[in-house]
């Protein structure tokens, strides 16, 4: 049956082939089938002419539909929604793989033609044509999708599963993310509705998470880095909407490994990706259930032999500190650490590990003359006392005394003498005072203020290396 509104309408613009579309795979064909067809080297000259005609045909078809939408929409024959969405997911996946194949071919050809130039370049002319084609394809897909989702279902078609529908729309968005160059009205409206559905529905969140992670893992196995980057970026953008609904899925190895990888800017070479990844890790720390005792990417907990192992939390903190401040974004890292430290389940050991790591890194930065970033890191470690469970405050304050004493000794031994020791101690206590001033928890603030006053007193025992108790 020929439908007035069908996903098949998009096939001409979702192709980088120059030849006629008669031999194109059917919508039911697998994406890999389209990508594996040997269709020759991409010819930018020939394709530009063909694509302009395809785009004009599509624009005319879409214009006819939108101008008659209100008057004649009820008389249109609309392809069953489940069939259309499944076909659109397959076509957009095949289009993305076709694009990857085209880029790889031109990188290889350009490398041979210009051995003395930087490798992995794409011919500028081909790149311009591909940019134009993918932008046009993106507009067409979301013009069609916006219209399709606004239409009433055909006669005899029952209600479709909303959670499944959200997942299908997200997969289309994931597949087309590499084409997105600018804001598109229908795209923005659809994205807002999708995010709302993910926040409200646990079923939609879990189904969408499973499909998207599977899509990303397939990309790692079969496709190029450009697709993985774009798809990962989109995943990070929608992850906050579903995080609180995922429960144990937040502890999946594949998710933790992806977030850990993307949080490291030297790997992604993208400040924005790194910042969003750190934000997402903070959400994992906030919403993940009590960690299971299992090998591999464990949390900061003991194994079945009672031995403590380096888990995801420790790896994240140590690697982020190693890359601070050149790559690790301070604000996002701080929120992630504080989200982890405030969890009752992780115990005192988590806060102490973070404090020691930050103190060590701050001391290294201080020795290199980077006083600003060292001070910011110390304020973060002092800020732990504002959020950790009350049972951990006393141990953390004792750790602060040791950190302050060690830093003061460095000031003394580096040539400053007693004056240098007093100066370093005063600086750190002033930083603690600034952090304490922002504390609005009056269950812990009075005791912390009293401790600070004792530490600043010239007669305090800690001046002579003895501990003072909170």
C-alpha positions in Angstrom: 0.0 0.0 0.0 1.2 3.5 -0.8 0.9 5.8 2.2 0.7 9.6 1.9 3.0 9.9 4.9 5.7 7.2 5.1 9.2 6.9 6.3 10.1 5.8 2.8 9.7 9.4 1.7 13.0 10.2 3.4 15.0 7.5 1.6 16.3 9.8 -1.3 17.8 12.4 1.1 19.1 9.7 3.4 21.5 8.4 0.8 25.0 9.5 -0.3 24.8 7.4 -3.5 24.8 9.0 -6.9 22.9 6.3 -8.7 19.2 6.1 -8.8 17.5 4.8 -5.6 15.8 1.9 -7.4 18.3 -0.5 -6.1 18.4 0.8 -2.6 17.7 -1.7 0.2 14.2 -1.9 1.5 13.3 -0.4 4.8 13.3 -3.9 6.3 16.9 -4.5 5.3 19.5 -4.4 8.1 21.6 -1.2 8.4 24.8 -3.2 7.9 23.5 -4.4 4.5 23.4 -0.8 3.2 26.8 0.0 4.6 28.5 -3.0 3.1 27.4 -2.4 -0.5 30.3 -1.5 -2.7 29.2 1.8 -4.2 32.5 3.2 -5.3 34.4 6.4 -4.3 32.2 9.3 -3.4 32.1 11.9 -6.2 31.4 15.3 -4.8 30.6 16.9 -8.2 28.1 14.3 -9.3 26.5 14.0 -5.9 26.0 17.7 -5.5 23.8 17.8 -8.6 21.8 14.7 -7.6 21.3 15.9 -4.0 20.1 19.3 -5.0 17.3 17.6 -7.1 16.5 15.2 -4.2 16.3 18.1 -1.8 14.1 20.2 -4.0 11.7 17.2 -4.4 11.6 16.7 -0.7 11.1 20.4 0.1 8.2 20.5 -2.4 6.6 17.4 -0.9 7.0 18.8 2.7 5.6 22.2 1.6 2.5 20.5 0.1 1.9 18.6 3.4 2.4 21.5 5.8 0.1 23.8 3.8 -2.7 21.2 3.7 -2.1 19.8 7.2 -5.1 21.4 8.8 -7.6 20.9 6.0 -6.8 17.4 4.7 -4.7 15.6 7.4 -7.7 13.6 8.4 -7.9 12.1 4.9 -4.2 11.2 4.7 -3.1 7.6 4.7 -0.5 7.4 7.4 1.9 4.6 7.7 1.5 2.6 10.9 3.5 4.4 13.5 5.4 1.4 14.8 6.4 0.4 11.3 7.4 3.9 10.3 9.5 4.5 13.4 11.3 1.2 13.1 12.1 1.9 9.5 13.3 5.4 10.3 15.7 4.0 12.9 17.1 1.6 10.4 17.5 4.2 7.6 19.2 6.7 9.9 21.6 4.1 11.2 22.4 3.0 7.6 22.9 6.6 6.6 25.4 7.2 9.4 27.4 4.2 8.5 27.3 5.2 4.8 28.7 8.6 5.9 31.5 6.9 7.9 32.5 4.8 4.9 32.6 7.8 2.7 34.8 9.8 5.1 37.2 6.9 5.5 37.5 6.4 1.8 38.4 10.1 1.3 40.8 10.1 4.2 42.6 7.2 2.6 42.7 8.8 -0.8 43.8 12.2 0.5 46.5 10.6 2.5 48.0 9.0 -0.6 47.7 12.1 -2.7 49.4 14.4 0.0 51.8 12.2 1.9 53.6 15.3 3.2 50.4 16.8 4.8 48.7 15.9 8.0 47.1 12.4 7.8 43.4 11.7 8.3 42.2 14.8 6.3 39.2 14.8 4.1 39.3 16.5 0.7 37.9 20.1 1.3 35.5 19.9 -1.6 34.1 16.6 -0.5 33.9 17.8 3.0 31.8 20.8 1.9 29.4 18.6 -0.1 29.1 16.2 2.8 28.3 19.0 5.2 25.6 20.3 2.9 24.1 16.9 2.4 24.1 15.9 6.0 22.6 19.2 7.1 19.9 18.8 4.5 19.2 15.2 5.7 19.0 16.4 9.3 16.4 19.1 8.4 14.4 16.6 6.3 14.3 13.9 9.0 13.0 16.3 11.7 10.6 18.1 9.4 9.1 14.7 8.7 9.2 13.5 12.3 7.6 16.6 13.6 4.7 16.3 11.1 4.4 12.5 11.6 4.2 12.7 15.4 1.5 15.4 15.1 -0.9 13.3 13.0 -3.6 11.1 14.2 -3.0 7.3 13.8 -4.6 5.6 10.8 -7.9 3.7 11.1 -7.7 0.5 12.9 -4.3 1.3 14.4 -4.3 0.8 18.2 -2.5 2.9 20.7 1.3 2.5 20.6 3.5 2.0 23.6 4.8 5.4 24.6 7.9 4.1 26.3 8.9 2.3 23.1 8.1 5.4 21.0 10.3 7.6 23.1 13.1 5.0 22.7 12.7 5.0 18.9 12.8 8.8 18.7 15.9 8.9 20.8 17.6 6.3 18.5 16.8 8.5 15.5 18.3 11.5 17.4 21.4 9.5 18.3 21.9 8.4 14.7 21.5 11.9 13.3 23.5 13.8 15.9 26.5 13.9 13.7 24.4 15.9 11.2 23.3 18.6 13.6 24.7 22.0 12.8 22.1 24.4 14.2 18.9 24.5 16.1 15.9 23.2 14.3 12.3 24.0 15.5 10.8 20.5 15.3 14.0 19.0 16.7 13.9 21.2 19.8 10.2 20.5 20.4 10.7 16.8 20.1 13.8 16.8 22.4 11.9 18.8 25.1 9.1 16.3 25.0 11.5 13.3 25.0 13.3 14.7 28.1 10.0 15.2 29.9 9.0 11.6 29.2 12.3 10.3 30.4 12.1 12.2 33.7 8.6 11.0 34.3 8.8 7.3 33.3 11.2 4.7 34.8 10.2 2.3 32.1 11.1 4.7 29.3 14.4 5.6 31.0 15.5 2.0 31.4 14.4 1.0 27.9 16.1 4.1 26.3 19.3 3.5 28.3 19.6 -0.1 27.2 19.0 0.7 23.5 21.4 3.7 23.5 24.2 1.9 25.3 23.8 -1.0 22.8 24.0 1.6 20.0 27.2 3.0 21.4 28.8 -0.4 21.9 28.0 -1.3 18.3 29.6 2.0 17.2 32.8 1.1 19.0 32.9 -2.2 17.2 31.9 -1.1 13.7 32.1 2.6 13.1 34.5 5.5 13.1 35.4 7.9 15.9 33.3 10.8 14.5 30.1 8.9 15.0 31.1 7.7 18.4 31.9 11.3 19.5 28.6 12.7 18.3 26.5 9.8 19.7 28.3 10.0 23.0 27.7 13.7 23.2 24.0 13.2 22.7 23.9 10.4 25.3 25.5 12.7 27.9 22.9 15.4 27.1 20.0 13.1 27.8 21.5 11.1 30.6 20.6 13.6 33.4 16.9 13.2 32.5 16.9 9.4 33.1 19.6 9.0 35.8 17.4 9.0 38.8 15.2 6.3 37.2 18.0 3.8 36.3 18.7 2.3 39.7 21.2 -0.6 39.4 21.8 0.2 35.8 24.0 3.1 37.0 26.5 0.5 38.1 26.8 -1.1 34.7 30.5 -1.5 33.7 29.8 -0.2 30.2 28.4 3.1 31.5 31.1 3.7 34.1 33.8 3.0 31.6 32.2 5.3 29.0 31.8 8.2 31.6 35.4 7.7 32.9 36.7 7.8 29.3 34.8 10.9 28.3 35.7 12.8 31.5 39.3 12.8 30.5 39.8 15.7 28.2 43.1 14.4 26.7 41.1 11.5 25.2 38.2 13.5 23.8 40.0 16.8 23.1 36.7 18.5 24.0 36.2 20.7 27.1 32.4 20.6 26.7 32.3 16.8 26.6 34.6 16.6 29.6 32.4 18.9 31.7 29.2 17.1 30.9 30.8 13.7 31.6 31.9 15.0 35.1 28.3 16.2 35.6 27.0 12.7 34.7 29.5 11.0 37.1 28.2 13.3 39.8 24.7 12.0 39.1 25.9 8.4 39.3 27.3 9.1 42.7 24.1 10.8 43.8 21.6 8.2 42.5 23.4 4.8 42.3 22.1 2.2 44.9 24.2 0.7 47.6 27.3 -0.7 45.7 27.6 -4.4 45.3 30.7 -6.2 46.4 32.1 -7.5 43.1 35.4 -7.3 41.3 36.3 -4.9 38.6 34.8 -1.4 38.7 33.9 -1.6 42.4 33.3 1.4 44.6 35.3 2.3 47.6 34.5 -0.9 49.5 36.1 -4.1 50.6 36.1 -7.3 48.6 34.9 -10.7 49.8 38.3 -11.2 51.5 37.8 -8.0 53.5 40.5 -6.2 51.5 40.0 -2.7 50.2 40.2 -2.4 46.4 40.4 0.6 44.0 37.0 1.0 42.6 35.4 3.5 40.2 35.3 6.2 42.8 39.0 6.0 43.6 40.0 5.7 40.0 37.8 8.8 39.1 39.2 10.9 42.0 42.9 10.0 41.4 42.8 10.4 37.6 40.9 13.7 37.8 43.4 15.1 40.3 46.2 14.0 38.1 44.8 16.0 35.3 43.9 19.0 37.4 44.0 21.9 36.5 45.0 21.5 32.8 42.1 19.2 31.9 39.8 18.5 34.8 37.1 21.2 35.1 37.1 22.4 38.7 33.3 23.1 39.2 32.1 19.9 37.7 34.8 17.8 39.5 33.9 19.5 42.8 30.2 18.7 42.5 31.0 15.1 41.7 33.3 14.7 44.7 30.8 16.4 47.0 28.0 14.1 45.7 30.1 11.1 46.5 31.2 12.3 49.9 27.7 13.1 51.2 26.5 9.5 50.6 26.1 7.7 53.9 26.7 4.3 52.3 30.3 5.1 51.3 31.4 5.7 54.9 34.2 7.8 56.4 36.9 6.2 54.2 35.6 7.9 51.1 35.9 11.4 52.5 39.4 10.7 53.9 40.6 9.3 50.6 39.4 12.4 48.8 40.9 14.8 51.4 44.3 13.1 51.3 44.3 13.1 47.5 43.4 16.7 47.2 45.9 17.7 49.9 48.7 15.9 48.0 47.8 17.5 44.7 47.5 21.0 46.3 50.9 20.6 47.8 52.4 19.6 44.4 50.7 22.6 42.7 51.9 24.9 45.5 55.5 23.7 45.1 55.2 24.7 41.4 54.0 28.2 42.2 50.4 27.6 41.2 48.9 29.1 44.3 45.5 29.9 42.8 44.6 26.3 41.8 46.2 24.9 45.0 44.0 27.2 47.1 40.9 26.2 45.1 41.6 22.5 45.7 42.2 23.0 49.5 38.9 24.9 49.7 37.2 21.9 48.1 38.8 19.5 50.6 37.8 21.7 53.5 34.3 21.9 52.0 33.9 18.1 52.5 33.2 18.7 56.1 30.0 20.6 55.2 28.4 17.7 53.4 29.8 14.4 54.8 27.6 12.4 57.2 27.8 13.8 60.8 29.5 10.5 61.9 32.5 11.3 59.6 33.0 14.9 60.7 35.3 14.1 63.7 37.6 11.9 61.7 37.7 14.4 58.9 38.7 17.3 61.2 41.5 15.2 62.6 42.7 14.7 59.0 42.6 18.4 58.5 44.8 19.0 61.4 47.4 16.5 60.0 47.1 18.2 56.6 47.6 21.7 58.0 50.5 20.6 60.2 52.2 18.9 57.2 51.8 22.0 55.0 53.2 24.2 57.8 56.2 22.0 58.1 56.8 22.4 54.4 56.7 26.2 54.9 59.2 25.9 57.7 61.7 23.5 55.9 61.6 25.4 52.6 63.4 28.3 54.1 60.7 30.3 55.7 61.5 29.2 59.3 59.0 29.8 62.0 57.5 32.8 60.2 57.0 30.7 57.1 55.3 28.0 59.1 52.9 30.5 60.8 52.1 32.0 57.4 51.2 28.7 55.8 49.1 27.7 58.8 47.3 31.0 58.8 46.6 30.8 55.0 45.0 27.4 55.3 42.9 28.3 58.4 41.7 31.4 56.5 40.6 29.2 53.6 38.8 26.9 56.1 37.1 29.9 57.6 35.9 31.0 54.2 34.4 27.6 53.5 32.8 27.4 57.0 31.2 30.8 56.4 29.1 29.3 53.6 27.9 26.4 55.8 24.3 26.8 56.6 24.0 23.6 58.7 23.7 24.7 62.3 24.0 21.2 63.6 27.7 21.1 62.7 28.7 24.7 62.3 29.0 25.7 66.0 31.4 22.8 66.7 33.4 23.5 63.6 33.7 27.2 64.5 34.9 26.3 68.0 37.5 24.0 66.4 38.7 26.7 64.1 39.0 29.2 67.0 41.1 26.8 68.9 43.3 26.1 65.8 43.8 29.9 65.4 44.8 30.4 69.0 48.5 30.7 69.6 48.3 28.4 72.5 46.7 25.5 70.6 48.4 22.2 71.2 48.4 21.5 67.4 51.0 24.2 67.0 53.4 21.8 68.8 52.3 18.7 66.8 49.6 17.5 69.2 46.1 16.8 68.0 43.1 18.8 69.2 39.8 17.1 69.3 36.5 18.5 67.9 
